[in-house]
Structure formats: structure tokens, C-alpha cells
Amino acid sequence: MSAMIESEQELKEEAIAILGKHLPPHKVARLLALWQVGKGDYAQERDAAFAGETVDSLFELAAGGQAK
């Protein structure tokens, strides 16, 4: 029996998906910014994480409103 070891990218994508299910978008973005200092394309990841969001919808989430 052998174990399948995922790539670093696959592990990162899985972790971001889990975070996205359990944290509001603004906290995921802050955490990604901390983790990604000097690496990767934060702007591309940010755009994917917040696709379909507006300033108003993000403000509502940050203020304690419900996600879409």
C-alpha cells in the first residue's frame, strides 16, 4: 500500500477551500496576505476568492451580515 502525497499547490488549494467555508472572506484575505508575502500572485487569488462580491456585500459580511 502506498500513500498519495499531493503537491504543494493541491494542498494549498484544499486549505484555502476549507478556510473559505469556515471564515468570512475578509479574514481569508488577511490570512492569505500574511502567508503569501513575497510569493505567488495574491491579486489573482484575491480575485478568485472574492468573485461575485461587491464592496457593499463584503461590508455586510464584515459587519456581521449573512453570506450569499
CHARMM internal coordinates of N, CA and C (Angstrom, degrees):
IC EDIT
DIST 1 N 1 CA 1.4521
DIST 1 CA 1 C 1.5257
ANGL 1 N 1 CA 1 C 108.43
DIST 1 C 2 N 1.3067
ANGL 1 CA 1 C 2 N 116.94
DIHE 1 N 1 CA 1 C 2 N 134.64
DIST 2 N 2 CA 1.4619
ANGL 1 C 2 N 2 CA 120.01
DIHE 1 CA 1 C 2 N 2 CA 178.85
DIST 2 CA 2 C 1.5249
ANGL 2 N 2 CA 2 C 109.48
DIHE 1 C 2 N 2 CA 2 C -124.45
DIST 2 C 3 N 1.2992
ANGL 2 CA 2 C 3 N 113.89
DIHE 2 N 2 CA 2 C 3 N 149.86
DIST 3 N 3 CA 1.4676
ANGL 2 C 3 N 3 CA 119.87
DIHE 2 CA 2 C 3 N 3 CA 179.41
DIST 3 CA 3 C 1.5224
ANGL 3 N 3 CA 3 C 109.14
DIHE 2 C 3 N 3 CA 3 C -93.11
DIST 3 C 4 N 1.3107
ANGL 3 CA 3 C 4 N 115.49
DIHE 3 N 3 CA 3 C 4 N 139.22
DIST 4 N 4 CA 1.4645
ANGL 3 C 4 N 4 CA 120.63
DIHE 3 CA 3 C 4 N 4 CA 176.69
DIST 4 CA 4 C 1.5250
ANGL 4 N 4 CA 4 C 107.64
DIHE 3 C 4 N 4 CA 4 C -91.65
DIST 4 C 5 N 1.2983
ANGL 4 CA 4 C 5 N 116.67
DIHE 4 N 4 CA 4 C 5 N 120.01
DIST 5 N 5 CA 1.4578
ANGL 4 C 5 N 5 CA 121.78
DIHE 4 CA 4 C 5 N 5 CA 179.07
DIST 5 CA 5 C 1.5207
ANGL 5 N 5 CA 5 C 107.96
DIHE 4 C 5 N 5 CA 5 C -101.23
DIST 5 C 6 N 1.3388
ANGL 5 CA 5 C 6 N 115.36
DIHE 5 N 5 CA 5 C 6 N 120.58
DIST 6 N 6 CA 1.4558
ANGL 5 C 6 N 6 CA 119.71
DIHE 5 CA 5 C 6 N 6 CA -179.28
DIST 6 CA 6 C 1.5338
ANGL 6 N 6 CA 6 C 110.08
DIHE 5 C 6 N 6 CA 6 C -74.13
DIST 6 C 7 N 1.3181
ANGL 6 CA 6 C 7 N 114.54
DIHE 6 N 6 CA 6 C 7 N 160.77
DIST 7 N 7 CA 1.4577
ANGL 6 C 7 N 7 CA 119.59
DIHE 6 CA 6 C 7 N 7 CA 177.35
DIST 7 CA 7 C 1.5299
ANGL 7 N 7 CA 7 C 109.34
DIHE 6 C 7 N 7 CA 7 C -72.24
DIST 7 C 8 N 1.3121
ANGL 7 CA 7 C 8 N 115.91
DIHE 7 N 7 CA 7 C 8 N 164.84
DIST 8 N 8 CA 1.4641
ANGL 7 C 8 N 8 CA 119.69
DIHE 7 CA 7 C 8 N 8 CA 177.33
DIST 8 CA 8 C 1.5243
ANGL 8 N 8 CA 8 C 110.74
DIHE 7 C 8 N 8 CA 8 C -60.26
DIST 8 C 9 N 1.3317
ANGL 8 CA 8 C 9 N 116.81
DIHE 8 N 8 CA 8 C 9 N -38.56
DIST 9 N 9 CA 1.4651
ANGL 8 C 9 N 9 CA 120.79
DIHE 8 CA 8 C 9 N 9 CA 179.70
DIST 9 CA 9 C 1.5249
ANGL 9 N 9 CA 9 C 110.45
DIHE 8 C 9 N 9 CA 9 C -64.15
DIST 9 C 10 N 1.3280
ANGL 9 CA 9 C 10 N 117.40
DIHE 9 N 9 CA 9 C 10 N -43.48
DIST 10 N 10 CA 1.4626
ANGL 9 C 10 N 10 CA 120.65
DIHE 9 CA 9 C 10 N 10 CA 179.12
DIST 10 CA 10 C 1.5276
ANGL 10 N 10 CA 10 C 111.16
DIHE 9 C 10 N 10 CA 10 C -63.38
DIST 10 C 11 N 1.3137
ANGL 10 CA 10 C 11 N 116.31
DIHE 10 N 10 CA 10 C 11 N -41.19
DIST 11 N 11 CA 1.4600
ANGL 10 C 11 N 11 CA 120.38
DIHE 10 CA 10 C 11 N 11 CA 178.11
DIST 11 CA 11 C 1.5226
ANGL 11 N 11 CA 11 C 110.70
DIHE 10 C 11 N 11 CA 11 C -63.37
DIST 11 C 12 N 1.3331
ANGL 11 CA 11 C 12 N 116.03
DIHE 11 N 11 CA 11 C 12 N -43.56
DIST 12 N 12 CA 1.4672
ANGL 11 C 12 N 12 CA 120.33
DIHE 11 CA 11 C 12 N 12 CA 179.16
DIST 12 CA 12 C 1.5274
ANGL 12 N 12 CA 12 C 111.03
DIHE 11 C 12 N 12 CA 12 C -62.35
DIST 12 C 13 N 1.3160
ANGL 12 CA 12 C 13 N 117.31
DIHE 12 N 12 CA 12 C 13 N -44.04
DIST 13 N 13 CA 1.4681
ANGL 12 C 13 N 13 CA 120.84
DIHE 12 CA 12 C 13 N 13 CA 179.99
DIST 13 CA 13 C 1.5214
ANGL 13 N 13 CA 13 C 111.27
DIHE 12 C 13 N 13 CA 13 C -63.03
DIST 13 C 14 N 1.3273
ANGL 13 CA 13 C 14 N 117.27
DIHE 13 N 13 CA 13 C 14 N -40.31
DIST 14 N 14 CA 1.4663
ANGL 13 C 14 N 14 CA 120.51
DIHE 13 CA 13 C 14 N 14 CA 178.46
DIST 14 CA 14 C 1.5243
ANGL 14 N 14 CA 14 C 110.58
DIHE 13 C 14 N 14 CA 14 C -64.85
DIST 14 C 15 N 1.3308
ANGL 14 CA 14 C 15 N 116.27
DIHE 14 N 14 CA 14 C 15 N -43.47
DIST 15 N 15 CA 1.4679
ANGL 14 C 15 N 15 CA 120.24
DIHE 14 CA 14 C 15 N 15 CA -179.81
DIST 15 CA 15 C 1.5257
ANGL 15 N 15 CA 15 C 111.29
DIHE 14 C 15 N 15 CA 15 C -63.38
DIST 15 C 16 N 1.3341
ANGL 15 CA 15 C 16 N 117.25
DIHE 15 N 15 CA 15 C 16 N -41.91
DIST 16 N 16 CA 1.4611
ANGL 15 C 16 N 16 CA 120.79
DIHE 15 CA 15 C 16 N 16 CA 179.39
DIST 16 CA 16 C 1.5236
ANGL 16 N 16 CA 16 C 110.44
DIHE 15 C 16 N 16 CA 16 C -64.66
DIST 16 C 17 N 1.3342
ANGL 16 CA 16 C 17 N 116.88
DIHE 16 N 16 CA 16 C 17 N -39.25
DIST 17 N 17 CA 1.4715
ANGL 16 C 17 N 17 CA 120.13
DIHE 16 CA 16 C 17 N 17 CA 178.21
DIST 17 CA 17 C 1.5263
ANGL 17 N 17 CA 17 C 110.58
DIHE 16 C 17 N 17 CA 17 C -63.03
DIST 17 C 18 N 1.3320
ANGL 17 CA 17 C 18 N 116.84
DIHE 17 N 17 CA 17 C 18 N -42.16
DIST 18 N 18 CA 1.4742
ANGL 17 C 18 N 18 CA 120.57
DIHE 17 CA 17 C 18 N 18 CA 178.98
DIST 18 CA 18 C 1.5235
ANGL 18 N 18 CA 18 C 109.80
DIHE 17 C 18 N 18 CA 18 C -64.55
DIST 18 C 19 N 1.3248
ANGL 18 CA 18 C 19 N 116.84
DIHE 18 N 18 CA 18 C 19 N -45.73
DIST 19 N 19 CA 1.4650
ANGL 18 C 19 N 19 CA 119.91
DIHE 18 CA 18 C 19 N 19 CA 178.10
DIST 19 CA 19 C 1.5221
ANGL 19 N 19 CA 19 C 111.03
DIHE 18 C 19 N 19 CA 19 C -59.06
DIST 19 C 20 N 1.3374
ANGL 19 CA 19 C 20 N 116.14
DIHE 19 N 19 CA 19 C 20 N -41.91
DIST 20 N 20 CA 1.4600
ANGL 19 C 20 N 20 CA 120.62
DIHE 19 CA 19 C 20 N 20 CA -179.20
DIST 20 CA 20 C 1.5235
ANGL 20 N 20 CA 20 C 113.38
DIHE 19 C 20 N 20 CA 20 C -62.57
DIST 20 C 21 N 1.3306
ANGL 20 CA 20 C 21 N 116.68
DIHE 20 N 20 CA 20 C 21 N -26.31
DIST 21 N 21 CA 1.4661
ANGL 20 C 21 N 21 CA 120.25
DIHE 20 CA 20 C 21 N 21 CA 178.52
DIST 21 CA 21 C 1.5268
ANGL 21 N 21 CA 21 C 112.10
DIHE 20 C 21 N 21 CA 21 C -81.65
DIST 21 C 22 N 1.3345
ANGL 21 CA 21 C 22 N 117.44
DIHE 21 N 21 CA 21 C 22 N -22.06
DIST 22 N 22 CA 1.4540
ANGL 21 C 22 N 22 CA 120.49
DIHE 21 CA 21 C 22 N 22 CA -171.49
DIST 22 CA 22 C 1.5265
ANGL 22 N 22 CA 22 C 114.83
DIHE 21 C 22 N 22 CA 22 C -117.02
DIST 22 C 23 N 1.3127
ANGL 22 CA 22 C 23 N 117.61
DIHE 22 N 22 CA 22 C 23 N -8.42
DIST 23 N 23 CA 1.4658
ANGL 22 C 23 N 23 CA 121.36
DIHE 22 CA 22 C 23 N 23 CA 179.62
DIST 23 CA 23 C 1.5204
ANGL 23 N 23 CA 23 C 109.45
DIHE 22 C 23 N 23 CA 23 C -128.03
DIST 23 C 24 N 1.3262
ANGL 23 CA 23 C 24 N 116.98
DIHE 23 N 23 CA 23 C 24 N 150.77
DIST 24 N 24 CA 1.4651
ANGL 23 C 24 N 24 CA 118.88
DIHE 23 CA 23 C 24 N 24 CA 174.74
DIST 24 CA 24 C 1.5334
ANGL 24 N 24 CA 24 C 110.05
DIHE 23 C 24 N 24 CA 24 C -67.91
DIST 24 C 25 N 1.3277
ANGL 24 CA 24 C 25 N 117.18
DIHE 24 N 24 CA 24 C 25 N 153.97
DIST 25 N 25 CA 1.4622
ANGL 24 C 25 N 25 CA 121.12
DIHE 24 CA 24 C 25 N 25 CA -175.62
DIST 25 CA 25 C 1.5249
ANGL 25 N 25 CA 25 C 114.65
DIHE 24 C 25 N 25 CA 25 C -53.06
DIST 25 C 26 N 1.3369
ANGL 25 CA 25 C 26 N 117.80
DIHE 25 N 25 CA 25 C 26 N -38.14
DIST 26 N 26 CA 1.4603
ANGL 25 C 26 N 26 CA 118.19
DIHE 25 CA 25 C 26 N 26 CA -177.16
DIST 26 CA 26 C 1.5303
ANGL 26 N 26 CA 26 C 111.56
DIHE 25 C 26 N 26 CA 26 C -66.84
DIST 26 C 27 N 1.3185
ANGL 26 CA 26 C 27 N 118.57
DIHE 26 N 26 CA 26 C 27 N -30.90
DIST 27 N 27 CA 1.4624
ANGL 26 C 27 N 27 CA 120.78
DIHE 26 CA 26 C 27 N 27 CA 177.85
DIST 27 CA 27 C 1.5325
ANGL 27 N 27 CA 27 C 111.11
DIHE 26 C 27 N 27 CA 27 C -74.94
DIST 27 C 28 N 1.3247
ANGL 27 CA 27 C 28 N 117.07
DIHE 27 N 27 CA 27 C 28 N -37.88
DIST 28 N 28 CA 1.4630
ANGL 27 C 28 N 28 CA 120.08
DIHE 27 CA 27 C 28 N 28 CA 176.05
DIST 28 CA 28 C 1.5240
ANGL 28 N 28 CA 28 C 109.41
DIHE 27 C 28 N 28 CA 28 C -61.41
DIST 28 C 29 N 1.3205
ANGL 28 CA 28 C 29 N 116.86
DIHE 28 N 28 CA 28 C 29 N -43.84
DIST 29 N 29 CA 1.4674
ANGL 28 C 29 N 29 CA 120.94
DIHE 28 CA 28 C 29 N 29 CA -179.48
DIST 29 CA 29 C 1.5245
ANGL 29 N 29 CA 29 C 110.93
DIHE 28 C 29 N 29 CA 29 C -62.15
DIST 29 C 30 N 1.3217
ANGL 29 CA 29 C 30 N 116.89
DIHE 29 N 29 CA 29 C 30 N -43.68
DIST 30 N 30 CA 1.4754
ANGL 29 C 30 N 30 CA 120.22
DIHE 29 CA 29 C 30 N 30 CA 179.01
DIST 30 CA 30 C 1.5199
ANGL 30 N 30 CA 30 C 110.88
DIHE 29 C 30 N 30 CA 30 C -62.99
DIST 30 C 31 N 1.3302
ANGL 30 CA 30 C 31 N 116.92
DIHE 30 N 30 CA 30 C 31 N -43.38
DIST 31 N 31 CA 1.4543
ANGL 30 C 31 N 31 CA 120.54
DIHE 30 CA 30 C 31 N 31 CA -179.98
DIST 31 CA 31 C 1.5231
ANGL 31 N 31 CA 31 C 111.25
DIHE 30 C 31 N 31 CA 31 C -64.61
DIST 31 C 32 N 1.3300
ANGL 31 CA 31 C 32 N 116.89
DIHE 31 N 31 CA 31 C 32 N -43.05
DIST 32 N 32 CA 1.4621
ANGL 31 C 32 N 32 CA 120.02
DIHE 31 CA 31 C 32 N 32 CA 177.33
DIST 32 CA 32 C 1.5196
ANGL 32 N 32 CA 32 C 111.37
DIHE 31 C 32 N 32 CA 32 C -61.15
DIST 32 C 33 N 1.3070
ANGL 32 CA 32 C 33 N 115.91
DIHE 32 N 32 CA 32 C 33 N -39.66
DIST 33 N 33 CA 1.4651
ANGL 32 C 33 N 33 CA 119.60
DIHE 32 CA 32 C 33 N 33 CA 179.11
DIST 33 CA 33 C 1.5262
ANGL 33 N 33 CA 33 C 110.47
DIHE 32 C 33 N 33 CA 33 C -62.61
DIST 33 C 34 N 1.3209
ANGL 33 CA 33 C 34 N 117.08
DIHE 33 N 33 CA 33 C 34 N -39.33
DIST 34 N 34 CA 1.4622
ANGL 33 C 34 N 34 CA 120.48
DIHE 33 CA 33 C 34 N 34 CA 178.14
DIST 34 CA 34 C 1.5240
ANGL 34 N 34 CA 34 C 111.31
DIHE 33 C 34 N 34 CA 34 C -67.19
DIST 34 C 35 N 1.3094
ANGL 34 CA 34 C 35 N 116.59
DIHE 34 N 34 CA 34 C 35 N -43.41
DIST 35 N 35 CA 1.4633
ANGL 34 C 35 N 35 CA 121.36
DIHE 34 CA 34 C 35 N 35 CA -177.15
DIST 35 CA 35 C 1.5211
ANGL 35 N 35 CA 35 C 113.18
DIHE 34 C 35 N 35 CA 35 C -73.06
DIST 35 C 36 N 1.3181
ANGL 35 CA 35 C 36 N 117.42
DIHE 35 N 35 CA 35 C 36 N -28.78
DIST 36 N 36 CA 1.4532
ANGL 35 C 36 N 36 CA 121.06
DIHE 35 CA 35 C 36 N 36 CA -170.10
DIST 36 CA 36 C 1.5262
ANGL 36 N 36 CA 36 C 114.35
DIHE 35 C 36 N 36 CA 36 C -100.77
DIST 36 C 37 N 1.2933
ANGL 36 CA 36 C 37 N 117.68
DIHE 36 N 36 CA 36 C 37 N 13.13
DIST 37 N 37 CA 1.4658
ANGL 36 C 37 N 37 CA 119.66
DIHE 36 CA 36 C 37 N 37 CA -177.46
DIST 37 CA 37 C 1.5254
ANGL 37 N 37 CA 37 C 109.32
DIHE 36 C 37 N 37 CA 37 C -54.39
DIST 37 C 38 N 1.3192
ANGL 37 CA 37 C 38 N 115.05
DIHE 37 N 37 CA 37 C 38 N 118.23
DIST 38 N 38 CA 1.4557
ANGL 37 C 38 N 38 CA 120.82
DIHE 37 CA 37 C 38 N 38 CA 175.91
DIST 38 CA 38 C 1.5204
ANGL 38 N 38 CA 38 C 115.58
DIHE 37 C 38 N 38 CA 38 C 79.43
DIST 38 C 39 N 1.3290
ANGL 38 CA 38 C 39 N 119.19
DIHE 38 N 38 CA 38 C 39 N 3.42
DIST 39 N 39 CA 1.4600
ANGL 38 C 39 N 39 CA 120.69
DIHE 38 CA 38 C 39 N 39 CA -178.49
DIST 39 CA 39 C 1.5218
ANGL 39 N 39 CA 39 C 109.98
DIHE 38 C 39 N 39 CA 39 C -134.98
DIST 39 C 40 N 1.3123
ANGL 39 CA 39 C 40 N 115.83
DIHE 39 N 39 CA 39 C 40 N 152.32
DIST 40 N 40 CA 1.4555
ANGL 39 C 40 N 40 CA 120.96
DIHE 39 CA 39 C 40 N 40 CA 173.39
DIST 40 CA 40 C 1.5168
ANGL 40 N 40 CA 40 C 113.64
DIHE 39 C 40 N 40 CA 40 C 68.82
DIST 40 C 41 N 1.3081
ANGL 40 CA 40 C 41 N 115.11
DIHE 40 N 40 CA 40 C 41 N -169.78
DIST 41 N 41 CA 1.4560
ANGL 40 C 41 N 41 CA 122.06
DIHE 40 CA 40 C 41 N 41 CA -179.15
DIST 41 CA 41 C 1.5219
ANGL 41 N 41 CA 41 C 108.49
DIHE 40 C 41 N 41 CA 41 C -119.71
DIST 41 C 42 N 1.3298
ANGL 41 CA 41 C 42 N 115.66
DIHE 41 N 41 CA 41 C 42 N 85.76
DIST 42 N 42 CA 1.4630
ANGL 41 C 42 N 42 CA 120.92
DIHE 41 CA 41 C 42 N 42 CA -177.70
DIST 42 CA 42 C 1.5278
ANGL 42 N 42 CA 42 C 110.95
DIHE 41 C 42 N 42 CA 42 C -56.91
DIST 42 C 43 N 1.3335
ANGL 42 CA 42 C 43 N 117.29
DIHE 42 N 42 CA 42 C 43 N -39.27
DIST 43 N 43 CA 1.4670
ANGL 42 C 43 N 43 CA 120.05
DIHE 42 CA 42 C 43 N 43 CA -177.55
DIST 43 CA 43 C 1.5289
ANGL 43 N 43 CA 43 C 110.64
DIHE 42 C 43 N 43 CA 43 C -60.69
DIST 43 C 44 N 1.3189
ANGL 43 CA 43 C 44 N 117.35
DIHE 43 N 43 CA 43 C 44 N -40.40
DIST 44 N 44 CA 1.4641
ANGL 43 C 44 N 44 CA 120.48
DIHE 43 CA 43 C 44 N 44 CA 179.31
DIST 44 CA 44 C 1.5271
ANGL 44 N 44 CA 44 C 110.51
DIHE 43 C 44 N 44 CA 44 C -67.79
DIST 44 C 45 N 1.3295
ANGL 44 CA 44 C 45 N 117.27
DIHE 44 N 44 CA 44 C 45 N -43.22
DIST 45 N 45 CA 1.4637
ANGL 44 C 45 N 45 CA 120.65
DIHE 44 CA 44 C 45 N 45 CA 178.66
DIST 45 CA 45 C 1.5272
ANGL 45 N 45 CA 45 C 110.77
DIHE 44 C 45 N 45 CA 45 C -65.56
DIST 45 C 46 N 1.3338
ANGL 45 CA 45 C 46 N 116.15
DIHE 45 N 45 CA 45 C 46 N -39.71
DIST 46 N 46 CA 1.4692
ANGL 45 C 46 N 46 CA 120.58
DIHE 45 CA 45 C 46 N 46 CA 178.66
DIST 46 CA 46 C 1.5183
ANGL 46 N 46 CA 46 C 110.08
DIHE 45 C 46 N 46 CA 46 C -62.04
DIST 46 C 47 N 1.3302
ANGL 46 CA 46 C 47 N 116.27
DIHE 46 N 46 CA 46 C 47 N -45.42
DIST 47 N 47 CA 1.4621
ANGL 46 C 47 N 47 CA 119.94
DIHE 46 CA 46 C 47 N 47 CA -179.38
DIST 47 CA 47 C 1.5318
ANGL 47 N 47 CA 47 C 111.03
DIHE 46 C 47 N 47 CA 47 C -61.59
DIST 47 C 48 N 1.3227
ANGL 47 CA 47 C 48 N 117.48
DIHE 47 N 47 CA 47 C 48 N -39.23
DIST 48 N 48 CA 1.4612
ANGL 47 C 48 N 48 CA 121.04
DIHE 47 CA 47 C 48 N 48 CA 178.62
DIST 48 CA 48 C 1.5315
ANGL 48 N 48 CA 48 C 110.68
DIHE 47 C 48 N 48 CA 48 C -68.33
DIST 48 C 49 N 1.3295
ANGL 48 CA 48 C 49 N 116.69
DIHE 48 N 48 CA 48 C 49 N -41.79
DIST 49 N 49 CA 1.4631
ANGL 48 C 49 N 49 CA 120.87
DIHE 48 CA 48 C 49 N 49 CA -177.90
DIST 49 CA 49 C 1.5319
ANGL 49 N 49 CA 49 C 112.05
DIHE 48 C 49 N 49 CA 49 C -66.75
DIST 49 C 50 N 1.3247
ANGL 49 CA 49 C 50 N 116.66
DIHE 49 N 49 CA 49 C 50 N -32.76
DIST 50 N 50 CA 1.4571
ANGL 49 C 50 N 50 CA 120.67
DIHE 49 CA 49 C 50 N 50 CA -175.50
DIST 50 CA 50 C 1.5220
ANGL 50 N 50 CA 50 C 113.53
DIHE 49 C 50 N 50 CA 50 C -109.02
DIST 50 C 51 N 1.3262
ANGL 50 CA 50 C 51 N 116.88
DIHE 50 N 50 CA 50 C 51 N 18.92
DIST 51 N 51 CA 1.4656
ANGL 50 C 51 N 51 CA 120.73
DIHE 50 CA 50 C 51 N 51 CA 179.10
DIST 51 CA 51 C 1.5320
ANGL 51 N 51 CA 51 C 109.47
DIHE 50 C 51 N 51 CA 51 C -56.18
DIST 51 C 52 N 1.3009
ANGL 51 CA 51 C 52 N 116.15
DIHE 51 N 51 CA 51 C 52 N 131.59
DIST 52 N 52 CA 1.4576
ANGL 51 C 52 N 52 CA 121.17
DIHE 51 CA 51 C 52 N 52 CA 178.74
DIST 52 CA 52 C 1.5168
ANGL 52 N 52 CA 52 C 114.91
DIHE 51 C 52 N 52 CA 52 C 83.78
DIST 52 C 53 N 1.3259
ANGL 52 CA 52 C 53 N 117.13
DIHE 52 N 52 CA 52 C 53 N -4.93
DIST 53 N 53 CA 1.4642
ANGL 52 C 53 N 53 CA 120.10
DIHE 52 CA 52 C 53 N 53 CA 179.09
DIST 53 CA 53 C 1.5241
ANGL 53 N 53 CA 53 C 110.16
DIHE 52 C 53 N 53 CA 53 C -89.26
DIST 53 C 54 N 1.3101
ANGL 53 CA 53 C 54 N 115.35
DIHE 53 N 53 CA 53 C 54 N 155.58
DIST 54 N 54 CA 1.4568
ANGL 53 C 54 N 54 CA 121.83
DIHE 53 CA 53 C 54 N 54 CA 174.58
DIST 54 CA 54 C 1.5217
ANGL 54 N 54 CA 54 C 107.98
DIHE 53 C 54 N 54 CA 54 C -122.22
DIST 54 C 55 N 1.3122
ANGL 54 CA 54 C 55 N 116.74
DIHE 54 N 54 CA 54 C 55 N 169.40
DIST 55 N 55 CA 1.4605
ANGL 54 C 55 N 55 CA 120.38
DIHE 54 CA 54 C 55 N 55 CA 175.50
DIST 55 CA 55 C 1.5241
ANGL 55 N 55 CA 55 C 109.40
DIHE 54 C 55 N 55 CA 55 C -56.90
DIST 55 C 56 N 1.3201
ANGL 55 CA 55 C 56 N 116.36
DIHE 55 N 55 CA 55 C 56 N -43.02
DIST 56 N 56 CA 1.4627
ANGL 55 C 56 N 56 CA 120.57
DIHE 55 CA 55 C 56 N 56 CA -179.45
DIST 56 CA 56 C 1.5251
ANGL 56 N 56 CA 56 C 112.27
DIHE 55 C 56 N 56 CA 56 C -63.96
DIST 56 C 57 N 1.3531
ANGL 56 CA 56 C 57 N 117.43
DIHE 56 N 56 CA 56 C 57 N -43.37
DIST 57 N 57 CA 1.4615
ANGL 56 C 57 N 57 CA 119.22
DIHE 56 CA 56 C 57 N 57 CA -178.76
DIST 57 CA 57 C 1.5244
ANGL 57 N 57 CA 57 C 111.12
DIHE 56 C 57 N 57 CA 57 C -68.24
DIST 57 C 58 N 1.3280
ANGL 57 CA 57 C 58 N 117.35
DIHE 57 N 57 CA 57 C 58 N -36.78
DIST 58 N 58 CA 1.4690
ANGL 57 C 58 N 58 CA 120.33
DIHE 57 CA 57 C 58 N 58 CA 177.21
DIST 58 CA 58 C 1.5243
ANGL 58 N 58 CA 58 C 110.84
DIHE 57 C 58 N 58 CA 58 C -69.14
DIST 58 C 59 N 1.3104
ANGL 58 CA 58 C 59 N 116.61
DIHE 58 N 58 CA 58 C 59 N -37.71
DIST 59 N 59 CA 1.4679
ANGL 58 C 59 N 59 CA 119.58
DIHE 58 CA 58 C 59 N 59 CA 176.63
DIST 59 CA 59 C 1.5250
ANGL 59 N 59 CA 59 C 110.14
DIHE 58 C 59 N 59 CA 59 C -62.44
DIST 59 C 60 N 1.3186
ANGL 59 CA 59 C 60 N 116.30
DIHE 59 N 59 CA 59 C 60 N -42.49
DIST 60 N 60 CA 1.4600
ANGL 59 C 60 N 60 CA 120.60
DIHE 59 CA 59 C 60 N 60 CA 178.90
DIST 60 CA 60 C 1.5298
ANGL 60 N 60 CA 60 C 110.69
DIHE 59 C 60 N 60 CA 60 C -60.38
DIST 60 C 61 N 1.3526
ANGL 60 CA 60 C 61 N 116.38
DIHE 60 N 60 CA 60 C 61 N -43.67
DIST 61 N 61 CA 1.4675
ANGL 60 C 61 N 61 CA 119.87
DIHE 60 CA 60 C 61 N 61 CA 177.65
DIST 61 CA 61 C 1.5297
ANGL 61 N 61 CA 61 C 111.22
DIHE 60 C 61 N 61 CA 61 C -62.85
DIST 61 C 62 N 1.3155
ANGL 61 CA 61 C 62 N 116.59
DIHE 61 N 61 CA 61 C 62 N -45.22
DIST 62 N 62 CA 1.4543
ANGL 61 C 62 N 62 CA 120.32
DIHE 61 CA 61 C 62 N 62 CA -179.60
DIST 62 CA 62 C 1.5222
ANGL 62 N 62 CA 62 C 111.71
DIHE 61 C 62 N 62 CA 62 C -64.48
DIST 62 C 63 N 1.3235
ANGL 62 CA 62 C 63 N 117.08
DIHE 62 N 62 CA 62 C 63 N -30.84
DIST 63 N 63 CA 1.4497
ANGL 62 C 63 N 63 CA 121.62
DIHE 62 CA 62 C 63 N 63 CA -179.09
DIST 63 CA 63 C 1.5292
ANGL 63 N 63 CA 63 C 112.20
DIHE 62 C 63 N 63 CA 63 C -83.10
DIST 63 C 64 N 1.3453
ANGL 63 CA 63 C 64 N 116.44
DIHE 63 N 63 CA 63 C 64 N 0.22
DIST 64 N 64 CA 1.4483
ANGL 63 C 64 N 64 CA 119.50
DIHE 63 CA 63 C 64 N 64 CA 176.61
DIST 64 CA 64 C 1.5044
ANGL 64 N 64 CA 64 C 114.75
DIHE 63 C 64 N 64 CA 64 C 103.71
DIST 64 C 65 N 1.3137
ANGL 64 CA 64 C 65 N 117.36
DIHE 64 N 64 CA 64 C 65 N 9.12
DIST 65 N 65 CA 1.4623
ANGL 64 C 65 N 65 CA 120.63
DIHE 64 CA 64 C 65 N 65 CA 179.18
DIST 65 CA 65 C 1.5116
ANGL 65 N 65 CA 65 C 111.13
DIHE 64 C 65 N 65 CA 65 C -75.94
DIST 65 C 66 N 1.2919
ANGL 65 CA 65 C 66 N 116.57
DIHE 65 N 65 CA 65 C 66 N -179.52
DIST 66 N 66 CA 1.4511
ANGL 65 C 66 N 66 CA 122.43
DIHE 65 CA 65 C 66 N 66 CA -178.07
DIST 66 CA 66 C 1.5312
ANGL 66 N 66 CA 66 C 110.42
DIHE 65 C 66 N 66 CA 66 C -91.16
DIST 66 C 67 N 1.3297
ANGL 66 CA 66 C 67 N 116.28
DIHE 66 N 66 CA 66 C 67 N 145.68
DIST 67 N 67 CA 1.4537
ANGL 66 C 67 N 67 CA 121.95
DIHE 66 CA 66 C 67 N 67 CA 175.61
DIST 67 CA 67 C 1.5194
ANGL 67 N 67 CA 67 C 109.24
DIHE 66 C 67 N 67 CA 67 C -70.23
DIST 67 C 68 N 1.3298
ANGL 67 CA 67 C 68 N 115.32
DIHE 67 N 67 CA 67 C 68 N 162.00
DIST 68 N 68 CA 1.4677
ANGL 67 C 68 N 68 CA 121.13
DIHE 67 CA 67 C 68 N 68 CA 178.85
DIST 68 CA 68 C 1.5065
ANGL 68 N 68 CA 68 C 110.63
DIHE 67 C 68 N 68 CA 68 C -60.86
END
COOR INIT
IC SEED 1 N 1 CA 1 C
IC BUILD
